[in-house]
Amino acid sequence: MYDFLLQIFLVLGLGTALYILGRHLPKVEEDTTVGSPVFDHLENWLSKIPLHEFDRAVSLYWEKFLRRSKVIVMKTENLILSHLKRHKDATSEAGKSAELISKIKESKDTSEF
């Protein structure tokens, strides 16, 4: 239990440090020095990649995946519930037949006297 609490505090501390770092990161000014032409060319090439379309495609795929996962979970739940219901019905019928047998035995015992 103490290990778990230690891990929670460690993760919370790291999260807080990252949050503070992220809040103060925009305050750092960019260096406007001229870079090498290779990096400028690479930066121009990377800026042409349509990241918003990639993000949209990933979001659509994720949504489909989650919907299909939900359907699979619901089908599994229904399968388990139907199995449990059959098991419950079988045990309740077995209990009824056991009661019926005990009643028959009692009636035989009382009829003998």
N, CA, C and O atoms as a Tinker XYZ file with bonds, in Angstrom:
   452  protein
     1  N      0.823000   -1.185000    0.000000    73     2
     2  CA     0.000000    0.000000    0.000000    64     1     3
     3  C      0.873000    1.256000    0.000000    63     2     4     5
     4  O      0.569000    2.243000   -0.671000    81     3
     5  N      1.961000    1.196000    0.766000    73     3     6
     6  CA     2.847000    2.353000    0.817000    64     5     7
     7  C      3.537000    2.579000   -0.521000    63     6     8     9
     8  O      3.792000    3.720000   -0.907000    81     7
     9  N      3.841000    1.493000   -1.231000    73     7    10
    10  CA     4.445000    1.638000   -2.553000    64     9    11
    11  C      3.485000    2.336000   -3.507000    63    10    12    13
    12  O      3.888000    3.171000   -4.317000    81    11
    13  N      2.202000    1.979000   -3.398000    73    11    14
    14  CA     1.197000    2.587000   -4.254000    64    13    15
    15  C      1.087000    4.084000   -3.981000    63    14    16    17
    16  O      1.036000    4.888000   -4.911000    81    15
    17  N      1.050000    4.453000   -2.709000    73    15    18
    18  CA     0.980000    5.874000   -2.358000    64    17    19
    19  C      2.218000    6.618000   -2.823000    63    18    20    21
    20  O      2.124000    7.752000   -3.293000    81    19
    21  N      3.389000    5.984000   -2.695000    73    19    22
    22  CA     4.624000    6.604000   -3.155000    64    21    23
    23  C      4.579000    6.837000   -4.667000    63    22    24    25
    24  O      5.010000    7.884000   -5.150000    81    23
    25  N      4.060000    5.863000   -5.405000    73    23    26
    26  CA     3.950000    6.017000   -6.851000    64    25    27
    27  C      2.969000    7.122000   -7.211000    63    26    28    29
    28  O      3.214000    7.880000   -8.149000    81    27
    29  N      1.872000    7.225000   -6.488000    73    27    30
    30  CA     0.894000    8.286000   -6.754000    64    29    31
    31  C      1.531000    9.653000   -6.547000    63    30    32    33
    32  O      1.389000   10.541000   -7.387000    81    31
    33  N      2.241000    9.824000   -5.416000    73    31    34
    34  CA     2.874000   11.114000   -5.151000    64    33    35
    35  C      3.949000   11.419000   -6.183000    63    34    36    37
    36  O      4.107000   12.574000   -6.579000    81    35
    37  N      4.683000   10.424000   -6.623000    73    35    38
    38  CA     5.719000   10.626000   -7.628000    64    37    39
    39  C      5.109000   11.077000   -8.954000    63    38    40    41
    40  O      5.607000   12.012000   -9.581000    81    39
    41  N      4.050000   10.423000   -9.375000    73    39    42
    42  CA     3.399000   10.787000  -10.637000    64    41    43
    43  C      2.756000   12.169000  -10.534000    63    42    44    45
    44  O      2.832000   12.959000  -11.474000    81    43
    45  N      2.128000   12.461000   -9.406000    73    43    46
    46  CA     1.540000   13.792000   -9.226000    64    45    47
    47  C      2.613000   14.875000   -9.241000    63    46    48    49
    48  O      2.402000   15.947000   -9.807000    81    47
    49  N      3.756000   14.605000   -8.628000    73    47    50
    50  CA     4.852000   15.574000   -8.632000    64    49    51
    51  C      5.390000   15.803000  -10.036000    63    50    52    53
    52  O      5.650000   16.940000  -10.430000    81    51
    53  N      5.558000   14.709000  -10.798000    73    51    54
    54  CA     6.029000   14.864000  -12.178000    64    53    55
    55  C      5.005000   15.606000  -13.029000    63    54    56    57
    56  O      5.364000   16.440000  -13.860000    81    55
    57  N      3.739000   15.300000  -12.817000    73    55    58
    58  CA     2.687000   15.997000  -13.558000    64    57    59
    59  C      2.663000   17.477000  -13.237000    63    58    60    61
    60  O      2.488000   18.304000  -14.131000    81    59
    61  N      2.834000   17.817000  -11.978000    73    59    62
    62  CA     2.865000   19.220000  -11.580000    64    61    63
    63  C      4.064000   19.931000  -12.188000    63    62    64    65
    64  O      3.946000   21.061000  -12.661000    81    63
    65  N      5.218000   19.272000  -12.176000    73    63    66
    66  CA     6.413000   19.879000  -12.764000    64    65    67
    67  C      6.230000   20.106000  -14.265000    63    66    68    69
    68  O      6.617000   21.152000  -14.786000    81    67
    69  N      5.641000   19.131000  -14.960000    73    67    70
    70  CA     5.398000   19.304000  -16.394000    64    69    71
    71  C      4.377000   20.412000  -16.655000    63    70    72    73
    72  O      4.508000   21.162000  -17.622000    81    71
    73  N      3.374000   20.513000  -15.804000    73    71    74
    74  CA     2.376000   21.569000  -15.965000    64    73    75
    75  C      3.012000   22.940000  -15.798000    63    74    76    77
    76  O      2.765000   23.845000  -16.596000    81    75
    77  N      3.823000   23.096000  -14.770000    73    75    78
    78  CA     4.487000   24.385000  -14.540000    64    77    79
    79  C      5.436000   24.697000  -15.685000    63    78    80    81
    80  O      5.500000   25.838000  -16.142000    81    79
    81  N      6.168000   23.706000  -16.150000    73    79    82
    82  CA     7.075000   23.905000  -17.274000    64    81    83
    83  C      6.307000   24.307000  -18.529000    63    82    84    85
    84  O      6.731000   25.191000  -19.272000    81    83
    85  N      5.183000   23.654000  -18.752000    73    83    86
    86  CA     4.356000   23.975000  -19.918000    64    85    87
    87  C      3.753000   25.358000  -19.857000    63    86    88    89
    88  O      3.597000   26.018000  -20.884000    81    87
    89  N      3.414000   25.800000  -18.669000    73    87    90
    90  CA     2.855000   27.140000  -18.524000    64    89    91
    91  C      3.887000   28.221000  -18.792000    63    90    92    93
    92  O      3.551000   29.283000  -19.317000    81    91
    93  N      5.141000   27.964000  -18.436000    73    91    94
    94  CA     6.176000   28.975000  -18.588000    64    93    95
    95  C      6.946000   28.837000  -19.894000    63    94    96    97
    96  O      7.762000   29.700000  -20.219000    81    95
    97  N      6.710000   27.791000  -20.632000    73    95    98
    98  CA     7.421000   27.581000  -21.884000    64    97    99
    99  C      7.136000   28.669000  -22.922000    63    98   100   101
   100  O      8.068000   29.111000  -23.593000    81    99
   101  N      5.888000   29.119000  -23.081000    73    99   102
   102  CA     5.647000   30.181000  -24.062000    64   101   103
   103  C      6.337000   31.501000  -23.718000    63   102   104   105
   104  O      6.492000   32.352000  -24.595000    81   103
   105  N      6.746000   31.689000  -22.496000    73   103   106
   106  CA     7.404000   32.926000  -22.106000    64   105   107
   107  C      8.839000   32.998000  -22.631000    63   106   108   109
   108  O      9.433000   34.076000  -22.659000    81   107
   109  N      9.392000   31.875000  -23.042000    73   107   110
   110  CA    10.760000   31.856000  -23.563000    64   109   111
   111  C     10.729000   32.401000  -24.986000    63   110   112   113
   112  O      9.939000   31.943000  -25.811000    81   111
   113  N     11.573000   33.361000  -25.270000    73   111   114
   114  CA    11.599000   33.952000  -26.594000    64   113   115
   115  C     12.391000   33.068000  -27.550000    63   114   116   117
   116  O     13.351000   32.397000  -27.171000    81   115
   117  N     11.949000   33.097000  -28.803000    73   115   118
   118  CA    12.627000   32.291000  -29.808000    64   117   119
   119  C     13.900000   32.974000  -30.259000    63   118   120   121
   120  O     13.996000   34.200000  -30.300000    81   119
   121  N     14.865000   32.153000  -30.592000    73   119   122
   122  CA    16.125000   32.664000  -31.112000    64   121   123
   123  C     15.944000   32.917000  -32.608000    63   122   124   125
   124  O     15.545000   32.014000  -33.344000    81   123
   125  N     16.226000   34.109000  -33.051000    73   123   126
   126  CA    16.000000   34.479000  -34.453000    64   125   127
   127  C     17.272000   34.372000  -35.278000    63   126   128   129
   128  O     17.387000   35.025000  -36.316000    81   127
   129  N     18.224000   33.567000  -34.841000    73   127   130
   130  CA    19.446000   33.415000  -35.618000    64   129   131
   131  C     19.162000   32.580000  -36.857000    63   130   132   133
   132  O     18.227000   31.779000  -36.889000    81   131
   133  N     19.974000   32.779000  -37.855000    73   131   134
   134  CA    19.808000   32.075000  -39.120000    64   133   135
   135  C     20.391000   30.670000  -38.977000    63   134   136   137
   136  O     21.527000   30.507000  -38.532000    81   135
   137  N     19.611000   29.656000  -39.355000    73   135   138
   138  CA    20.065000   28.275000  -39.275000    64   137   139
   139  C     20.688000   27.843000  -40.584000    63   138   140   141
   140  O     20.810000   28.632000  -41.521000    81   139
   141  N     21.072000   26.610000  -40.639000    73   139   142
   142  CA    21.667000   26.087000  -41.854000    64   141   143
   143  C     20.583000   25.860000  -42.902000    63   142   144   145
   144  O     19.420000   25.660000  -42.554000    81   143
   145  N     20.953000   25.890000  -44.183000    73   143   146
   146  CA    19.951000   25.724000  -45.239000    64   145   147
   147  C     19.301000   24.341000  -45.230000    63   146   148   149
   148  O     18.159000   24.185000  -45.663000    81   147
   149  N     20.026000   23.346000  -44.739000    73   147   150
   150  CA    19.447000   22.005000  -44.696000    64   149   151
   151  C     18.275000   21.981000  -43.712000    63   150   152   153
   152  O     17.224000   21.412000  -44.008000    81   151
   153  N     18.456000   22.593000  -42.553000    73   151   154
   154  CA    17.383000   22.615000  -41.571000    64   153   155
   155  C     16.227000   23.499000  -42.040000    63   154   156   157
   156  O     15.067000   23.196000  -41.762000    81   155
   157  N     16.531000   24.585000  -42.747000    73   155   158
   158  CA    15.465000   25.425000  -43.293000    64   157   159
   159  C     14.649000   24.655000  -44.315000    63   158   160   161
   160  O     13.420000   24.736000  -44.323000    81   159
   161  N     15.330000   23.904000  -45.180000    73   159   162
   162  CA    14.639000   23.096000  -46.183000    64   161   163
   163  C     13.785000   22.024000  -45.501000    63   162   164   165
   164  O     12.647000   21.788000  -45.905000    81   163
   165  N     14.335000   21.374000  -44.464000    73   163   166
   166  CA    13.590000   20.349000  -43.721000    64   165   167
   167  C     12.383000   20.957000  -43.021000    63   166   168   169
   168  O     11.307000   20.359000  -42.994000    81   167
   169  N     12.564000   22.139000  -42.460000    73   167   170
   170  CA    11.457000   22.806000  -41.787000    64   169   171
   171  C     10.359000   23.181000  -42.775000    63   170   172   173
   172  O      9.175000   23.032000  -42.470000    81   171
   173  N     10.735000   23.662000  -43.947000    73   171   174
   174  CA     9.744000   23.990000  -44.978000    64   173   175
   175  C      9.002000   22.741000  -45.441000    63   174   176   177
   176  O      7.789000   22.766000  -45.646000    81   175
   177  N      9.740000   21.657000  -45.601000    73   175   178
   178  CA     9.126000   20.406000  -46.044000    64   177   179
   179  C      8.153000   19.880000  -44.978000    63   178   180   181
   180  O      7.061000   19.418000  -45.312000    81   179
   181  N      8.542000   19.948000  -43.706000    73   179   182
   182  CA     7.666000   19.480000  -42.631000    64   181   183
   183  C      6.453000   20.377000  -42.448000    63   182   184   185
   184  O      5.394000   19.904000  -42.036000    81   183
   185  N      6.590000   21.661000  -42.749000    73   183   186
   186  CA     5.449000   22.560000  -42.612000    64   185   187
   187  C      4.394000   22.307000  -43.684000    63   186   188   189
   188  O      3.246000   22.721000  -43.522000    81   187
   189  N      4.759000   21.637000  -44.770000    73   187   190
   190  CA     3.806000   21.343000  -45.840000    64   189   191
   191  C      2.954000   20.109000  -45.546000    63   190   192   193
   192  O      1.966000   19.864000  -46.238000    81   191
   193  N      3.323000   19.335000  -44.534000    73   191   194
   194  CA     2.556000   18.139000  -44.196000    64   193   195
   195  C      1.231000   18.569000  -43.574000    63   194   196   197
   196  O      1.222000   19.347000  -42.620000    81   195
   197  N      0.119000   18.074000  -44.099000    73   195   198
   198  CA    -1.198000   18.488000  -43.571000    64   197   199
   199  C     -1.524000   17.750000  -42.267000    63   198   200   201
   200  O     -2.202000   16.722000  -42.281000    81   199
   201  N     -1.044000   18.274000  -41.164000    73   199   202
   202  CA    -1.247000   17.624000  -39.877000    64   201   203
   203  C     -2.706000   17.641000  -39.436000    63   202   204   205
   204  O     -3.153000   16.725000  -38.745000    81   203
   205  N     -3.454000   18.673000  -39.829000    73   203   206
   206  CA    -4.856000   18.732000  -39.438000    64   205   207
   207  C     -5.655000   17.597000  -40.079000    63   206   208   209
   208  O     -6.579000   17.066000  -39.463000    81   207
   209  N     -5.304000   17.222000  -41.317000    73   207   210
   210  CA    -5.977000   16.102000  -41.961000    64   209   211
   211  C     -5.595000   14.782000  -41.295000    63   210   212   213
   212  O     -6.434000   13.897000  -41.126000    81   211
   213  N     -4.340000   14.661000  -40.925000    73   211   214
   214  CA    -3.897000   13.464000  -40.218000    64   213   215
   215  C     -4.613000   13.355000  -38.873000    63   214   216   217
   216  O     -5.037000   12.270000  -38.475000    81   215
   217  N     -4.741000   14.467000  -38.187000    73   215   218
   218  CA    -5.428000   14.479000  -36.894000    64   217   219
   219  C     -6.892000   14.093000  -37.061000    63   218   220   221
   220  O     -7.431000   13.341000  -36.250000    81   219
   221  N     -7.530000   14.595000  -38.094000    73   219   222
   222  CA    -8.926000   14.266000  -38.360000    64   221   223
   223  C     -9.082000   12.772000  -38.667000    63   222   224   225
   224  O    -10.018000   12.130000  -38.191000    81   223
   225  N     -8.158000   12.227000  -39.466000    73   223   226
   226  CA    -8.228000   10.805000  -39.802000    64   225   227
   227  C     -8.027000    9.934000  -38.565000    63   226   228   229
   228  O     -8.710000    8.926000  -38.391000    81   227
   229  N     -7.098000   10.323000  -37.721000    73   227   230
   230  CA    -6.870000    9.561000  -36.482000    64   229   231
   231  C     -8.096000    9.645000  -35.584000    63   230   232   233
   232  O     -8.479000    8.650000  -34.968000    81   231
   233  N     -8.715000   10.815000  -35.502000    73   231   234
   234  CA    -9.913000   10.971000  -34.675000    64   233   235
   235  C    -11.062000   10.105000  -35.191000    63   234   236   237
   236  O    -11.776000    9.482000  -34.405000    81   235
   237  N    -11.238000   10.066000  -36.515000    73   235   238
   238  CA   -12.293000    9.233000  -37.096000    64   237   239
   239  C    -12.024000    7.752000  -36.831000    63   238   240   241
   240  O    -12.936000    7.003000  -36.481000    81   239
   241  N    -10.775000    7.339000  -37.000000    73   239   242
   242  CA   -10.420000    5.939000  -36.752000    64   241   243
   243  C    -10.649000    5.597000  -35.287000    63   242   244   245
   244  O    -11.186000    4.534000  -34.974000    81   243
   245  N    -10.249000    6.487000  -34.393000    73   243   246
   246  CA   -10.406000    6.248000  -32.956000    64   245   247
   247  C    -11.882000    6.141000  -32.597000    63   246   248   249
   248  O    -12.269000    5.296000  -31.790000    81   247
   249  N    -12.709000    7.001000  -33.200000    73   247   250
   250  CA   -14.140000    6.961000  -32.935000    64   249   251
   251  C    -14.745000    5.638000  -33.404000    63   250   252   253
   252  O    -15.544000    5.032000  -32.692000    81   251
   253  N    -14.361000    5.191000  -34.607000    73   251   254
   254  CA   -14.843000    3.912000  -35.113000    64   253   255
   255  C    -14.419000    2.769000  -34.209000    63   254   256   257
   256  O    -15.211000    1.879000  -33.900000    81   255
   257  N    -13.166000    2.802000  -33.790000    73   255   258
   258  CA   -12.641000    1.754000  -32.927000    64   257   259
   259  C    -13.412000    1.698000  -31.613000    63   258   260   261
   260  O    -13.766000    0.617000  -31.142000    81   259
   261  N    -13.671000    2.866000  -31.021000    73   259   262
   262  CA   -14.394000    2.894000  -29.756000    64   261   263
   263  C    -15.836000    2.422000  -29.911000    63   262   264   265
   264  O    -16.356000    1.725000  -29.040000    81   263
   265  N    -16.485000    2.796000  -31.014000    73   263   266
   266  CA   -17.860000    2.344000  -31.249000    64   265   267
   267  C    -17.913000    0.829000  -31.435000    63   266   268   269
   268  O    -18.785000    0.161000  -30.879000    81   267
   269  N    -16.981000    0.292000  -32.216000    73   267   270
   270  CA   -16.951000   -1.156000  -32.421000    64   269   271
   271  C    -16.619000   -1.885000  -31.129000    63   270   272   273
   272  O    -17.172000   -2.951000  -30.856000    81   271
   273  N    -15.734000   -1.327000  -30.345000    73   271   274
   274  CA   -15.399000   -1.932000  -29.058000    64   273   275
   275  C    -16.622000   -1.941000  -28.145000    63   274   276   277
   276  O    -16.857000   -2.913000  -27.426000    81   275
   277  N    -17.392000   -0.869000  -28.174000    73   275   278
   278  CA   -18.595000   -0.791000  -27.362000    64   277   279
   279  C    -19.586000   -1.876000  -27.769000    63   278   280   281
   280  O    -20.200000   -2.514000  -26.915000    81   279
   281  N    -19.741000   -2.083000  -29.079000    73   279   282
   282  CA   -20.663000   -3.106000  -29.565000    64   281   283
   283  C    -20.194000   -4.492000  -29.126000    63   282   284   285
   284  O    -21.003000   -5.321000  -28.708000    81   283
   285  N    -18.902000   -4.740000  -29.222000    73   283   286
   286  CA   -18.364000   -6.038000  -28.814000    64   285   287
   287  C    -18.571000   -6.261000  -27.323000    63   286   288   289
   288  O    -18.937000   -7.358000  -26.901000    81   287
   289  N    -18.340000   -5.229000  -26.530000    73   287   290
   290  CA   -18.544000   -5.349000  -25.082000    64   289   291
   291  C    -20.015000   -5.611000  -24.779000    63   290   292   293
   292  O    -20.327000   -6.432000  -23.917000    81   291
   293  N    -20.917000   -4.930000  -25.470000    73   291   294
   294  CA   -22.348000   -5.126000  -25.231000    64   293   295
   295  C    -22.782000   -6.533000  -25.627000    63   294   296   297
   296  O    -23.567000   -7.159000  -24.914000    81   295
   297  N    -22.281000   -7.040000  -26.759000    73   295   298
   298  CA   -22.613000   -8.400000  -27.176000    64   297   299
   299  C    -22.089000   -9.417000  -26.169000    63   298   300   301
   300  O    -22.774000  -10.385000  -25.840000    81   299
   301  N    -20.883000   -9.195000  -25.686000    73   299   302
   302  CA   -20.308000  -10.097000  -24.688000    64   301   303
   303  C    -21.127000  -10.064000  -23.411000    63   302   304   305
   304  O    -21.379000  -11.101000  -22.797000    81   303
   305  N    -21.541000   -8.872000  -23.015000    73   303   306
   306  CA   -22.359000   -8.746000  -21.812000    64   305   307
   307  C    -23.679000   -9.494000  -21.972000    63   306   308   309
   308  O    -24.112000  -10.188000  -21.052000    81   307
   309  N    -24.321000   -9.359000  -23.133000    73   307   310
   310  CA   -25.576000  -10.057000  -23.376000    64   309   311
   311  C    -25.377000  -11.572000  -23.359000    63   310   312   313
   312  O    -26.217000  -12.304000  -22.837000    81   311
   313  N    -24.272000  -12.039000  -23.927000    73   311   314
   314  CA   -23.971000  -13.465000  -23.931000    64   313   315
   315  C    -23.796000  -13.983000  -22.505000    63   314   316   317
   316  O    -24.326000  -15.037000  -22.152000    81   315
   317  N    -23.067000  -13.253000  -21.703000    73   315   318
   318  CA   -22.839000  -13.659000  -20.308000    64   317   319
   319  C    -24.147000  -13.644000  -19.526000    63   318   320   321
   320  O    -24.420000  -14.558000  -18.748000    81   319
   321  N    -24.957000  -12.606000  -19.733000    73   319   322
   322  CA   -26.239000  -12.525000  -19.024000    64   321   323
   323  C    -27.178000  -13.656000  -19.413000    63   322   324   325
   324  O    -27.862000  -14.213000  -18.556000    81   323
   325  N    -27.219000  -14.002000  -20.699000    73   323   326
   326  CA   -28.083000  -15.113000  -21.116000    64   325   327
   327  C    -27.574000  -16.434000  -20.533000    63   326   328   329
   328  O    -28.374000  -17.287000  -20.150000    81   327
   329  N    -26.273000  -16.606000  -20.465000    73   327   330
   330  CA   -25.713000  -17.815000  -19.858000    64   329   331
   331  C    -26.053000  -17.877000  -18.371000    63   330   332   333
   332  O    -26.426000  -18.933000  -17.859000    81   331
   333  N    -25.925000  -16.757000  -17.686000    73   331   334
   334  CA   -26.271000  -16.719000  -16.267000    64   333   335
   335  C    -27.755000  -16.973000  -16.038000    63   334   336   337
   336  O    -28.133000  -17.639000  -15.074000    81   335
   337  N    -28.590000  -16.448000  -16.917000    73   335   338
   338  CA   -30.026000  -16.654000  -16.781000    64   337   339
   339  C    -30.373000  -18.121000  -16.973000    63   338   340   341
   340  O    -31.176000  -18.671000  -16.220000    81   339
   341  N    -29.765000  -18.771000  -17.990000    73   339   342
   342  CA   -29.999000  -20.201000  -18.190000    64   341   343
   343  C    -29.536000  -20.997000  -16.976000    63   342   344   345
   344  O    -30.210000  -21.931000  -16.542000    81   343
   345  N    -28.383000  -20.622000  -16.434000    73   343   346
   346  CA   -27.857000  -21.318000  -15.261000    64   345   347
   347  C    -28.780000  -21.111000  -14.057000    63   346   348   349
   348  O    -29.015000  -22.041000  -13.284000    81   347
   349  N    -29.294000  -19.909000  -13.904000    73   347   350
   350  CA   -30.194000  -19.609000  -12.797000    64   349   351
   351  C    -31.492000  -20.393000  -12.952000    63   350   352   353
   352  O    -32.003000  -20.941000  -11.975000    81   351
   353  N    -32.036000  -20.451000  -14.177000    73   351   354
   354  CA   -33.271000  -21.199000  -14.419000    64   353   355
   355  C    -33.049000  -22.682000  -14.144000    63   354   356   357
   356  O    -33.907000  -23.345000  -13.561000    81   355
   357  N    -31.903000  -23.197000  -14.562000    73   355   358
   358  CA   -31.620000  -24.615000  -14.349000    64   357   359
   359  C    -31.490000  -24.923000  -12.865000    63   358   360   361
   360  O    -31.974000  -25.957000  -12.406000    81   359
   361  N    -30.852000  -24.055000  -12.118000    73   359   362
   362  CA   -30.704000  -24.301000  -10.677000    64   361   363
   363  C    -32.027000  -24.127000   -9.955000    63   362   364   365
   364  O    -32.302000  -24.844000   -8.993000    81   363
   365  N    -32.856000  -23.185000  -10.403000    73   363   366
   366  CA   -34.153000  -23.009000   -9.747000    64   365   367
   367  C    -35.060000  -24.194000  -10.059000    63   366   368   369
   368  O    -35.824000  -24.621000   -9.193000    81   367
   369  N    -34.994000  -24.741000  -11.289000    73   367   370
   370  CA   -35.773000  -25.930000  -11.633000    64   369   371
   371  C    -35.263000  -27.137000  -10.867000    63   370   372   373
   372  O    -36.048000  -27.981000  -10.436000    81   371
   373  N    -33.958000  -27.222000  -10.698000    73   371   374
   374  CA   -33.407000  -28.327000   -9.919000    64   373   375
   375  C    -33.850000  -28.215000   -8.475000    63   374   376   377
   376  O    -34.128000  -29.228000   -7.832000    81   375
   377  N    -33.920000  -27.021000   -7.964000    73   375   378
   378  CA   -34.404000  -26.810000   -6.608000    64   377   379
   379  C    -35.870000  -27.182000   -6.478000    63   378   380   381
   380  O    -36.279000  -27.750000   -5.466000    81   379
   381  N    -36.664000  -26.867000   -7.494000    73   379   382
   382  CA   -38.081000  -27.209000   -7.474000    64   381   383
   383  C    -38.261000  -28.717000   -7.523000    63   382   384   385
   384  O    -39.108000  -29.269000   -6.822000    81   383
   385  N    -37.464000  -29.382000   -8.351000    73   383   386
   386  CA   -37.598000  -30.838000   -8.429000    64   385   387
   387  C    -37.141000  -31.487000   -7.131000    63   386   388   389
   388  O    -37.694000  -32.507000   -6.719000    81   387
   389  N    -36.136000  -30.905000   -6.485000    73   387   390
   390  CA   -35.698000  -31.444000   -5.196000    64   389   391
   391  C    -36.796000  -31.260000   -4.155000    63   390   392   393
   392  O    -37.021000  -32.143000   -3.327000    81   391
   393  N    -37.478000  -30.122000   -4.193000    73   391   394
   394  CA   -38.594000  -29.900000   -3.274000    64   393   395
   395  C    -39.732000  -30.873000   -3.562000    63   394   396   397
   396  O    -40.357000  -31.399000   -2.642000    81   395
   397  N    -39.993000  -31.106000   -4.841000    73   395   398
   398  CA   -41.053000  -32.027000   -5.227000    64   397   399
   399  C    -40.741000  -33.434000   -4.740000    63   398   400   401
   400  O    -41.622000  -34.126000   -4.233000    81   399
   401  N    -39.496000  -33.857000   -4.892000    73   399   402
   402  CA   -39.090000  -35.188000   -4.435000    64   401   403
   403  C    -39.236000  -35.299000   -2.922000    63   402   404   405
   404  O    -39.718000  -36.311000   -2.413000    81   403
   405  N    -38.816000  -34.247000   -2.200000    73   403   406
   406  CA   -38.954000  -34.288000   -0.739000    64   405   407
   407  C    -40.426000  -34.314000   -0.325000    63   406   408   409
   408  O    -40.774000  -34.976000    0.653000    81   407
   409  N    -41.290000  -33.611000   -1.047000    73   407   410
   410  CA   -42.725000  -33.642000   -0.744000    64   409   411
   411  C    -43.305000  -35.028000   -1.006000    63   410   412   413
   412  O    -44.136000  -35.518000   -0.242000    81   411
   413  N    -42.860000  -35.654000   -2.090000    73   411   414
   414  CA   -43.338000  -37.010000   -2.407000    64   413   415
   415  C    -42.904000  -37.981000   -1.318000    63   414   416   417
   416  O    -43.687000  -38.826000   -0.883000    81   415
   417  N    -41.659000  -37.860000   -0.881000    73   415   418
   418  CA   -41.165000  -38.729000    0.187000    64   417   419
   419  C    -41.954000  -38.502000    1.473000    63   418   420   421
   420  O    -42.286000  -39.455000    2.177000    81   419
   421  N    -42.251000  -37.249000    1.776000    73   419   422
   422  CA   -43.018000  -36.948000    2.980000    64   421   423
   423  C    -44.426000  -37.508000    2.883000    63   422   424   425
   424  O    -44.966000  -38.031000    3.858000    81   423
   425  N    -45.023000  -37.394000    1.691000    73   423   426
   426  CA   -46.379000  -37.912000    1.538000    64   425   427
   427  C    -46.377000  -39.424000    1.631000    63   426   428   429
   428  O    -47.326000  -40.007000    2.155000    81   427
   429  N    -45.326000  -40.078000    1.132000    73   427   430
   430  CA   -45.238000  -41.533000    1.264000    64   429   431
   431  C    -45.062000  -41.929000    2.723000    63   430   432   433
   432  O    -45.637000  -42.909000    3.195000    81   431
   433  N    -44.241000  -41.130000    3.433000    73   431   434
   434  CA   -44.015000  -41.419000    4.843000    64   433   435
   435  C    -45.304000  -41.250000    5.654000    63   434   436   437
   436  O    -45.584000  -42.055000    6.542000    81   435
   437  N    -46.070000  -40.236000    5.364000    73   435   438
   438  CA   -47.312000  -40.003000    6.111000    64   437   439
   439  C    -48.398000  -40.985000    5.693000    63   438   440   441
   440  O    -49.271000  -41.310000    6.498000    81   439
   441  N    -48.364000  -41.468000    4.441000    73   439   442
   442  CA   -49.405000  -42.392000    3.975000    64   441   443
   443  C    -49.163000  -43.789000    4.527000    63   442   444   445
   444  O    -50.104000  -44.579000    4.616000    81   443
   445  N    -47.946000  -44.113000    4.895000    73   443   446
   446  CA   -47.652000  -45.430000    5.450000    64   445   447
   447  C    -48.240000  -45.592000    6.833000    63   446   448   449
   448  O    -48.544000  -46.717000    7.228000    81   447
   449  N    -48.408000  -44.556000    7.561000    73   447   450
   450  CA   -48.918000  -44.644000    8.917000    64   449   451
   451  C    -50.381000  -44.701000    8.860000    63   450   452
   452  O    -51.036000  -44.780000    9.900000    81   451
